Amino acid sequence: MSVSRVPTSLRSWMSAVSEIARAVNAAEPLEAVLTRVAQQACGLVGFEFCAVMVADAAREHLRVAGWYGLSAEYVALVSDGGSLLIDPSGPDLDTPAARAFREGRTVAVADVGVAPNFGRLRRLAPAQGYQALLAAPLRGSSEVVGVIVGYSVSAREFEAAERELIELLAEQVALATETARLRTAQQDVISELSLVNDELQRGRAVLEWAERQHHELMRLVLEEVGLAGLVTALAAALGASVTVEDAAGRVLACAPELGYCPPPDAAARRRRPARDALGAQDAPGRRYSVALVPIVAAAGPIVAGVPGAGPSEVAWAAPVVLGGELVGRLWVSAPPAAPEPVQLRVVERFALVVALELLQQRHLVEVHRQLSGDLLGDLFRADGPARPRALLDRASALGHDLSRPHVVALLTLDGPLPPAPPLPELIRAAAEPGPRPLSGLYDGGYVLLLPAEPDPGDALRRVLSQVAQAVSPHTTPTLVAGPVAGDLADYARAYRVARGAAALRRASHPGGLVDVRELGLSALLLETGAPDALRRFARNLLRTVVAHEQRRGGDLLVTLRTWLATGCSTAAAAEVLVVHPNTVSYRLGRIEQLVGRSLRDAEVRLELQLALTVREIVRLDQTG
């Protein structure tokens, strides 16, 4: 099958992802969602039939949970208890789907007639009439939960593009399955709210409050107000400050705007009272429970329930859990009174809805990251973009107009990396209030494309500052502002220049902002030169001048740089340097004596310009 038969357009892919997301958001039954996925797989990859299979509770068999194009007889046949054993006794009972599940990798069978390792195909394949199949595992948050299998009626080899598409679909299926599970858990929690009336017999006012919060939470979920809307509503209901943090302690949302009280800081949480309260959430049965966290005062710990410990001196912390993993916390600080049991239950339910919101955000960020990376890969092709119009449309769908001139910047990190630094989110946030950059991971570095107008210099400096604060003190970020790409054909060259400048800086003194936007012919050297050769070239040419400046001073290098920048005009250079033209002429003559070459020679001037450029980029020390 040729690559042209694989429909890889962004519109087709985004339409498929949107349809799956709509089905999940509409709370359709999981079987209906998986049937939609099977149909999308046939349309996107070109299969005649497709099935989505999930493991049973004992993880002994795979069962067909959604399918497209398969006959009812075939579905009944594979539903036979012995047909899809996950761990069969031998190859005569094995299937590609079972192997993909066991090994957690994509399995392709180009011709079922010559597949001796999958004996069950001899019975299954003729029943449906397929000759080739492709099976990809569905990876849940902690383990493989099933497989997606595409079938072809003719024998053929599956290409890398087809494998990649079915694996991307498998990721979508796994996310849909996880989201459906969370929605089921959410519905179970909502159902439990009806039992609150039996638990709260102490007063009608408390019961009415709980009912109002229940309806408010339902309204917020249906209106999809996001994290900001959730914390604002909870803060108003409790009359307290509410904060949502991620697992690293970064604030994702907080309320109210006026009178906000932050949760305990990192130092307070490390002290024993708070540490013990938060640690108790790991005990069996308390994974989703709210902890009452005593805030440690300067004179010592405050113990809840003793005289002097007011309600504002105890914070409430609800864990936000996804797939058994702690991904954040919901904090309630400065509450007006000690918590009622019903209040804690409401906070727990808000934390579950926050978990669902974070899962949706993760999914959107991951999709955006993958699409941005694919776009950059096509944009930086050495032979130029293959389909320029399609490339512009893909960028436009991500919110970027690449027909306008853009600066190509490259961010690299040297040293130990922190666990999963949220660099794409940091980059987008740091660029505000200016245009949002198109950013993505490419060839080991983070590429940023920013409109050339207005000047993105301040935005790049903010990005570098925030990244430096986010990574380890032992990690050094280097940010290169590369040339301006005026059209699609310029992006690959601009990236190579930025990459060359980054290699030069990192090979000697990594770190800082390197601006090579206006290099002219010097960019050719960065685009093709090796870092070591460039540093030797600059040192050898300028060694005598640098040594003279160390011994006697004289500002020879700054004079040479200014003279070259002003078009080799002695008068213009003197005006910039605020010296007499004779002083400039004297210094230039001294440079000619030191390098042993005439500045009247255009080739000599070009070599000196290149050497000064390399010296500035790599930040050569004063010894040259």
N, C-alpha and C positions, 0 to 999 in steps of 0.2 A: 504493500500500500504506500503510495507516495505521500510526502509531507503535505502536498496541496489538498489531499482528501481529509486531513485533520482540521476541522474548523476551529482555529485558535484565535479568532477575533475577540477583542476586548468586549465588544457588545454582546457576543454570544455567551462569553464566560460570565460577565456581570449579570446578564439576564438570568442565567441558570442559578447563580448565587442568590440573586434577589428573590427568585421564585422559591428557592429552598428556605431563605430567611423569612419570607412572608408566611410560608406554611408553618414554620416553627412559631413565629410570633402570633399566628392565629390560633395556636394551641391545637392544631390538627393532631389526630392520633398518630403515633410514631409510625405505624404501618403505612399510613397515607403519605407521610413525609418521605419514607424510604422508597415508596413506589414512584414518587416524583423524581427522586434522585436517580433511580434506575432509568426512567424515561430520559432524563437529561443526559445521562452517560451515553445512551444510544445516539442521541442527537449530536453531542459534542465530539465523541470519539469515532462514531461510525459503526457501532455494534448493531447486530440484528436483534439480539436479546441481552437482557441484563438482569441480575439478581443481587439483592443485598441480603446477606445472611448474618445472623447474630448467634452467639453461643448461648446454650441453655444455662440454667443456674448452676448445674454441676460441672459445666465446661467439658462435657463429654461429646456432645453433638452440636452441629451447626443446623440452624433452622432458617428457612426462607422467610424473611419478614417483609420484603417488598420486592416486586419484580415487574418487568415490562417485556412483553412479547412472548413470554414462555406460556406453553399450554398448561391447562389445569392438570392434565395427566402427568406431565413432567414434574410439576410442582408436587403432586401427590407422590410420585416416585422418589424424589429426593427427600421427601419428608419421612420416608420409611426409616425406621430407627437404625438400620445398618448401613444406610447409604452415605451419610456424611459424618462418619466417626472422626473426631479430632485426633485421636491417637489410635489408629488401626493396628492390628497385629502384624500386618505386613503390607508390601506394595500392592498386592492383589485387591486390597480393600481401601487403598489410599486415593485421595483426590487432590487436585491442585488447590482447591479452596482450603482444605484441611492443612496442607503444607504451608500456604501463605499465612494462615492463622498461627500455626505452631512456631514458625521461624520469624514471623513479623517482617516479611519482605514480599515484594511483588513476584509472582510466579507466572511465567508465560509458557503456553503450550502451542507451538506452531502447527502441529498436526497430531490430533488425538489418535490417529491410526498407528503412530510410531512413538507412543508414550508408555513404555513398559513399566515405569515407576508408578503409574496411576491406573491400576487395574479396574477400578470402578467405572472409568470412562468407557470401557468396552460395552457396558450395559446402558450407561446414562446418555452418552453422545448420540447413538442412533435414535433414541426415543425422542429427541428434540431436533436432530438434524444439524448439529454444528460440527465444525472440523477444527476450530482453534478457539482458544480462550485466554483471557488475561485476568488474574486474580490479585487484588491489592488488599492489604490488611487495614482495618479500621482501628486506629490507635486512640484509645481513650486517655484520660488524664493520668492513669497509672498502669494500664495494661491494654493488650489487644482485645477488643470486644466483638469483632466480627470481620467479615470480608465483603468486598464488592467484586462481582465476577461479570465480565463482559464476554459475550460469545459471538463468534463469526461463523457463517455457514461455509466459508471456504478456508482452506489451509493457507496460512501466511505467517510471515515473521512480523512481530510487533516492533515498531520503531520507538526511538527514545521519546519522541513527542507524545506518542500515544500512552506510553508508560507514565510520563509526567502528568498528563491530563487525568488519567484514572487515579493516580496517587493524590493529586490535588482534590479530586472529587471525594476520595476516601477521607481526606482531612475534613472536608465539609460535612460528610456523613457523620464522622466522629463528633464534630462540634454540634451538629444538629441533635445527635443522640444525647450528648451531655446536657445541651440546653433543654431538651425534652425532659430529661431526668430531673433537672433543677425545677422546671415548671411543675412537674408532678409533685416534687417536694413542697413547692410553694403552695400548690393547691391543697396539699395535705395540711400545711400549716394554716392556711386560710380556713379550712374546715374545722380545725381545732379551735378557732376563735369562737365558734358557737358554744364550746364548753366553758368559756370564760364566765358565763352567767352562773354556772353551778359552783364555780370556785370563788366568786366574789359576792358573798351574801352580806358583807359588812356595811354596804350602803348603796343606795340607789344612785347617788352622784358618781361613785366610782364606776358602777356598771355602765351608766350612760356615757361617761368619758371613754371607756374602753370601746363601746360600740361606735362612737364617733371616729375614733382613731382607725378602727377596722375599715369603715367606709372610706375614710380619707386615704388610707393605704391602697385600697382597691382603685380609687379614682386616680391616684398617682401612677399606679401600674398601668392602667388603661391609657392614660394620657402620655405616658413615656416622658416624664418631666426631667429625667436624668438625675445625676447625683446631687446637683445643686438644689433641685426642687425637693428631693427626698429629705436632705438635711435641713432645709428651711422649714418644711412642714413639721418635722419631728421637733426641731428647736422651739417652734411656736406652741406645739402641743404640750411639751414638758416645761416650758418656761425656763429653759436652760440653754447652754451652749452645746452644739453638736459638731463633731469633727470626724471625717472619714480619712484614714491614712492607709497607705499601702504597706506591704510587709517591711519595707526599709524605713518606715516612719515619715515618708513624705506626705504632706497634706494634699489630698485630692479635692476636698470640698469642706466648707465650714460655714456656720451660721450661728447667730444673726450678725448682720453688718455692724450694728451698734451694740456695745456692751459685750462683745465676744470675749470669752474666757478660754484660753487654750488648755489642752489636756496636760497632764504631768510631763515635764521634759525628760530627756534621756537619763539625766543624773538621778532624778527622783524615781524613775522606774527601776534603776539598778539597785536601789536600797531595798533591804530585806522585806519590809511590809508589802510594798508594791510588787516586788519580784515573786513573793509567795502567792499573792492573790492572782497574778497573771499566770503563774505556773500551774495553779489548780485547775485551769481550764483544759489542761491536757489529760486530766483524769477521765477514765471511762464514764460515759454518760453525761459529761459536762462540756463536750466539744463545742456546743452551740450556746452555752449558758453565759449570762452576763456576770462579770466579776465586779465586786465592789472593791475599788483600789484605794487604800488609804494614802493620802498625800503627806509626805514627810516634811515636817517643818524644820527650821534651822535648829531648834532646841531638841529635836528628837522626833520619833515616829508618833503619829496620831492614830490611836486605835479606835475604830468605829464602835459606837455603843457605850463609850465611857464619857463622863462629864468633860465638857470642853471640846468635844469633837463634833462640830456642827456639820450639817449636810453638805455645805460647800467644800468641806475638807476631805470629802470622799468622792472620787470620780467613778463613773460606771464605764466598763469596757466590754463591748460585745465583739467576739471574734467574727471575722468575715471569712468563710471557708468555701473553697471550690475544690471538689474532687478529693476531699480529705486533707487538702493543703491550706494552711493559714496564709491568706493573701492580703490581709489587712485587718484593721480594727475600726469599730465605730465607738467613739468616745462621747459620753455625756458629762460635761463638767459644770460646776457651779449650779447644781439643781437646787430648787427652793426648799425641798424637804427630803426626808429619807424616802427611798423608793417603796412604792407599793408593789406587791407581786405582779399585779396586772400591768404595771408600767414596765417592769422588766420583760414581761412576755411581749409587749408591743415593741420594745427595743430589739428583742431577738428577731422578731418578724421583719422589722426594718432592715436588720443586718442580712437576712436571707435575700431580701429584694436588692440590697446593695450588691450582694454576691452575683445575682443575675445580671445587674447592670454592668459590673466589672467584666463578666464573661462576654457580654455583647461588645464592650469596648475592646477587649482583647482580640475578639474575632475581627473587628473592623481594622484595628491596627495591623494585625497580621496580614490581612488581605491587602491593605495599602502598602505594607512593606514589600510583599511579594510582587505586586504590580509595579512599584517604583523600581525595584531591582531589575525586573525584566526590561522595563523601559530604558534604564541606563545601559544595560547590556547591549540593546539594539542601537542605542544612540552613539555608543563609543566603538562601534565596529570599525576595524581598520580600513575597510573598503567603503565606508560610508553607510548611512541608513538605507536598508533595502527598499522600504516602502515609506517615503517621507510623509505622504498625506495621512497614512494610517498612524504613523508615529505622532504626528501633531494631534490627531483625534484622541489617541490614548492619553497624551499629556493633558489635553483639554478636559478629559473625563476625570482626571485627578486634580483639576483646578489650576492648570498651568498653561500659559500661552508661550510655547517655545518658538513661535515665529518672531517674538521680540528678542532683542539682544540680551543675553544672559552672561553673568560671570560664573565660570566653572571653578568651584572651590573644592579643596580636598582636605579632610580632617583625618589625621593618623594618630595612633596612640603607641607610645613606647613604654615598656615596663609591665608589671602585673596588672591584669584587668580585673575589675570588680565583678561579682556574679551578676550577669545580665544587666549591664548599665542601660537605662532607658534613654539612650542617646537620641533616637529619632524624636521622641517627645520633647527632650531638652532642647534640641536644635530648633524645633518649630516654636516652642515657647520663647526661646531667647531672641528669635528674629523679630518678635512683635515689638513695637506696633507696625513695623514695616511689612512688606509682602512676605507671605509664607513660602519658604524655599521648598523645592522638590528635592528630597534627600533620600538616600538609600545606601546600603552596603554594596560596594563594588570592588572586587580585587583586593580585599583586605583593608580597605579604607572607607570612610563615609564621604560620599560625594554630595555637594550642595550646589544646586543651580538657583541663582538669585537674579532677578531682573537687574540689568545694568543701570537703570534709572528708576528711582533715585539711587544715588551712590550707596552700595550696600556695605561700605567700610565699617560703619558703626555697628550694623547688625552682625557682621563677622566677628568684631571684637567682643560683642556680648556673648555670642556663641562660644568663643574660646574661653571666656571667663567662666561661664556657667559649667562648661564641660570640665574645666580644671577643678572646679569646686566639687563636682559630682564623682570624679574618679579618685583612686587611691593617691595619697601624697607621693608615692613612689612611681606613679604613672605620669608621663609627660605628654600632653597633647600638642601637636603641631598643626596649624591651619594655614594652608596656602591659598591665597586669592589668585587664581589663574587668569589667563587672558579672557577677553570678552568674545563669546561666540555669536557672530552676527546672524548666521543661519545654521541649518541642521548640519551642513557639511563641515562646519568649523568646530563642532563639539569634540570630536575625537582628538584633533590636534591640540585643542585647548586643554583637554584632560591629560594628554601626554606631557605637555609643558608643566602643568601643575604637579604631576607625578614626579617629573624630573627634579623640580625645585624641592619637593618634599624629600626625595632621596638624598639630595645634597645636604639639606639642613639636618636630617636625621643621622646622616653618616658622621657628622662632626659634633654639633651642638644642638640637639633636638629641642623643640619647644618654641612657643611664640607664634606671631602672625607674620607670614612671608607674603609680601605683595609683589607679584610679578605681572600685573595687568598691563603695564606699559613698557615692555622690554624691546619691542621691535625685533631686529635681527638676533639679539641675544637669546630669544626664545628658541631659535633653531638649535642652539647649543644645549639648552636644557632638554629639548625634546629627544635628542639622539645621544647625548654624551653620557659617559659613565661617571658616577660621583667621584671615584678616586682620581681618575684622569683629570677631571675638571679642577679639583682642589690642587693637584700638582701643577697644572697649568697656571693657575692664579698665583700660587706661592712663588714659582720660579720667575715669573715675569715681574712681580712686584717686590721680590725679596730685598733688593738693594734700596728701594725707596722706603720700605717699611723700616729697615735697619737704620737708615739715615734719620728718619723721624724719631726713632727711639733715642738716638744719641743726641741729636741737635734740635729736634722740633722742626718747625717751619711750615706746617700745614700743607705739605706737598700733595697728599692724597686728596684732601678736600678741594684743593685748588684744581687738580686734574679732573676730578669728578664734575666740578662746576663748569670748568672750561668746555668739557665735552658736552655737558647738558645744555649749554648756551650756544651750541652750534660752532664751537671753536672760535668764539669771539672774545678777544682779550678784554675789550672795553666792557662787554656785557658781564663777563665773569668778575671783573673788578667791581662793577656796580653791585652785584649780588654779594660779594665778599666784603664790601665796604673797605677796599684798599685801593692804592694807586695802580693804574695799568702797568707801570714799570715793575711793581712788585709781582704782578701776575706773570709778566714776561720773564723776570728773573727766576721765579719758581719753575716755570715750564722749561727754561734752559737747564736748570739743575736736574730736573727729571730726565731730560735727554741725556745728560752726562751719566746719570746713575744707571739707566737702562741700556745705554750705548746705542740708542736708535733715535731717528729723527721723527718729531711729531708732525712734520710736513708730509710724511708718508701716510696715505689713507689706510693702508693695511695695518700699520703700527697703531694708528688711532683706534681702529676696530678691535684689535687684540687687547689694547688697554681697556676699552669699554667693556669687553667681555670679562676680563679679569676682575675689574671692579664689581661687576654684577655678581659673579660667583662669590667674591669675597663678602659682599653684603648678605647674600643668601645663607652661606654656611657660617657666618659670624666668626671668621678666622681670628685667632688671638693676636696679640700685638707682636708676636715673634714672626708673623707672616706664615 
